[in-house]
Amino acid sequence: MQDKIKKAFLESFPKGYINLKPFKPLGGGDDGLSLTIGLIGDIDHVRGNIRENDPMLHKFLIYKADDTYTAVLVHGCLYLKSANPLYAMETCKTGFRKSAGNGDKIVKVYNNFFKKLKNIVDSQKTNVHNFELYKDYITIS
């Protein structure tokens, strides 16, 4: 499942950042997965070398109970330039919904989400916060 999720993400964001690693829930139970994605693959290109400054940072948890996986968004949006000079930026919701099912269903959910996220980024292009720094990571057509 991990390899399929990584592959789906990199198909939509070939220069993007993905970190998928196992974690052990505090309450016990089956191992889960922590998934973090971002627009900028090279940390040296992220402002201040701080991963949280990535304009498309999303964090997810995928946990398993019995044979059912549940995927939830912990944090995520797309940061855009603000039209109001009093604000540094605005956010654009990306619309991930909590999903449950077997491994194949979870892979399909992420595959669809990554395509949707790519469309959102493409539709916003030059409105992405700090676009000038990150334009090499955004498809311009």
N, C-alpha and C positions, 0 to 999 in steps of 0.2 A: 504494500500500500504506500509506503514512504516514497519509493522510487517513482511510482505512478503520479503521485502528487507533485513531486519535484519536476518531473517531465512536463506535466500539464502547465505548471507555472512558467517554466523556462520557454515553453512554446509561445506564450503570450508576452513574456518579459525576458528576452534572452540576455539582457544586461542587468537584470534585476537581482535582488538579494533574497535568498531563501535560507532559512535555518529550521530544520526539522529534527527534533531530538526527543528521546523518550523521557518521561518523568514518572515518579511514583507518587500517586495521590496520598495526601496526609492521612486520610481516613482508612487507608488500606485499599484493597481491591486490585483489579488488573492495572497493568502499566498503561499510561496514556501517552499522548504525543503533544509536544509544544511546537507550534508552527508560527514562525515570524517571517513576514515577507515585506519587501520594500522595493521602491523604484530604482534605487541606486545600489548597484552591486559592489562597487569599490568604496570601502569606508573612507579612503583618503579623499574622495570626491564629495562626501557628505559634509555640510557646513559644520566646522568645529570637530570633525571626526567623531560625532555623536550620532549613533544609529537612530535615536529618537528624533533627530532633525530631518529625517527622510520624509518628503512630503506625502508619501503613500504608505507609511508604516502601518501594518496590520498585525495583530497578535491573536492567535487562536489557541484553543485547547481542544484536543480530541481525546476523549476518555472512553473506556470500554467497561461495560457492565454485562456480565455473562457473554453473550455473543453479539451484543449490540453496541455499535460505536455511536457516540454523540459528539457533534462538532459545534462549538460555540465561539462567537467572536468576543474577545476580551476588550480589544481596543482597535479602532480602525476608521479612517476617513481619508479623504484626499484634501490636502491643504491648498487653497487657492489664494491668489492676490485679492486683496480687499478693495472694493470700490470706495469704501469709506476711509479717508486718510487718518482717522483716529484709531483704526485697527491695523494690526500687523498682517493679519490674514483672516480668511474665512474658511469654512469647511464644507465639504460636499459629502453627503452620506453615500455609502457604496452599497448598502442594501443586502448584507449577508444575514440570513435567518438561521436560527438554531435548527440543526438537522440530525436525524437519527436513522440508523439502518446498518446493514452489513458493510463490510469494507468496500465492496464495489460501489455501493450507493454513495458512500462518503467521497470516494474518488470522483464520481460523477458530479456530485455537488460542487466540489472544488474546481473541477474542470469547467463547469458552467460559470462559476463565480469569477474565475480568472479571465474568461472571455468577456464577461460583463464589465469587469474592472478595466480591462484593456480598452473597451469602447468608451468608458467614462473618461479615462486619461486622454484618449485620442480626441474626444469631443471638447475637452478643456485645453489641451495643448499649451498655448502660450499663457493661459491663466494660472498654470501651476505655480505655486509659491516658489520663488527663487528660480524661475524658468531659465534665466540666463546662465545659471550655474549647472543646470541639469538637462539642458536641451539635447545633449548627446544621448540621453537615456530615454527620450520621448520621441516616438515616431512622428516625423513631420512630413506630410505629403501635400 
